[in-house]
């Protein structure tokens, strides 16, 4: 990519997209554009345009107007275990439509390179650990997030298929659980780490009788409303409820590390670098040709290769936040997959490794959350 290339970050207001934009600007890229759907960002260093990525005509008009040369496809409908299980139809439909529109229109408008972001939930529920790229489609998925995972697998295969048939240069990356600035802290729809930070922070405010601050945090009018709302999520001044036994192991990656990996791959690696062949097969073939060698699992894991139990994670957050109450693990609620750890060896072989360790990242994220609220 050239510093003046037109770079479109689809989904630039979210956790992933905002981190990628920050990384691009830090590296000196001067023509970064993005979209918003509901509310226009304020005081930004780049241009944002209103665009509903589920609307094919709108996406096509956007590409025709702005002619992006490079695309980071970071837009997605995302959420935690509750949201994934409740809004199953929305998760599979919205993600498929977003991907189909952006990937196909990127091909038709001659985008030089696209990077598609998925998730490690693409791997089987009983996947061998750590999870290698080659384990994709080797077993049943975790039921609670199956619709989202199927959509992301379809995105990988769409990028592979367009590359093999049309000669495009589309790369797929599968980040592990991300956390960082601009995360979603909605207690119903957020992932485990930001949800724990907010729940434990609000419990601390109640415990310290900082009632005005908890009312402001939740955006309600009275203390009674705040307490009633938090009670729905098992939070009071003395205790925070956490779903499951606390035994599941999870891996977490600082979002700005993830962004750095994505920009590194866009700058330095191509689709041909994501797989190996024995016979030197070309990356494209005509519709009438028969491919003699299968090209699969071209996606790249982005992770740390290090995991932590949910219990230890919650205790770490409790210590960093300074909450004096107790943590209650509700074993009547589901645990989800017991262990999800990526094998980032492929990414390491391509020349990138993470920098921010978990404790440092949680401290930075909590400081950002307090400053933003």
C-alpha positions, 0 to 999 in steps of 0.5 A: 500500500502507498501512503496516499492509497485510498483505504476503506475500513468497513466497520470503522466505529467498532472495536476492530475497525477503530483499532485498524484506523488508529494503526493506519494513521500512526503509520502515515496513511493519509487517505483512510475512509470509513463508514457509520450506520447509526451515528456519525463519529465526532472529532475524527481524523478521517472521513466517515460516510453513512453506509448500510453495508447490508444494502447492496445498492448502497455499497456499490454506489459507495465503491463507485464513488470513492474507488477504494484500492484496499479494504479492511472488512472489519464490519460484523454483527457481534456479541457474547454468548447470550446475544449469539444464542438469542439473536441467531437469525440476525447473526447469520443473516446480517454477517452473510449479507455484509460479507457478500456485498463487500467481497463481491463488490470489491472484486467487481471494482478492482480492489487490489487487496482485501483483508477479511476479519473473522473469529476463532469460533469457526473451529469445532467445539471439540477442536484439538488444542491449540487450534491450527488452521488445518482444523477448520471443518473437522467437527461440529461447531459450538451450538450457541454461536453456530450461526455466526461461525457459519457466516465467518466460514462462508467469508473465508471460503468466499475469499478463497474462491474468488482468489482461485477463480478470479485471481483476486488478492483477498486474505482472511484472518481469524483473531482470537477474543479481542478487547480494547478501546471502543469495545462494546460494554453493553451488559446483554450483548458484550463479550466476556472481558468488557462485560466483566469490567463494567459489572465489577466497576458498577459493583465497586461504585455501589459498594463505595456509595458512589451513586451518582457515578453508577447512575451516570454510567448506566444512563438512568435517572435514579439509584433504584433504576440503576440497582434494578438494572444491575440486578438483572445481571447479578450485580449488587454492592457485595457480589457479581454473578458470572455465568458458568463454573469459571473453568473455561479457558480463553485467550485474549488479544489487545485490539491494537496488537490485532490491528498492527498484525492486520496492517502488517499483513496488508503491507507485506503478505499476499494470498499466495503466502498463506498456503503451500503447494507441492506442484507449484500450482497457479493461484487461478484457473479457468472455469474449464480447468481441473485443479489437481491440488486442493488449496484450503485453510488459507486463513491466518490465526491472530492470537497470543498462544496463551490462555487464562481461565474465566475465574482467573480473568475475573479475579484479575479484573476484580483486583485491577478495579479494586472491588471488595465484594465477592465473585459468584459463579453460577453453575446453572448457566452454560460454560460454552466451549471449555478451551479455545486457544489458537496456534499462531505459528503460521502468523509467526512464520509470516513475521509478526508476534503480539506485544501487549500481555493481558494484565497490561491490556486490562489496566489500559482498557479499564483506564480508557473505560473510566475516562470515556464514562 
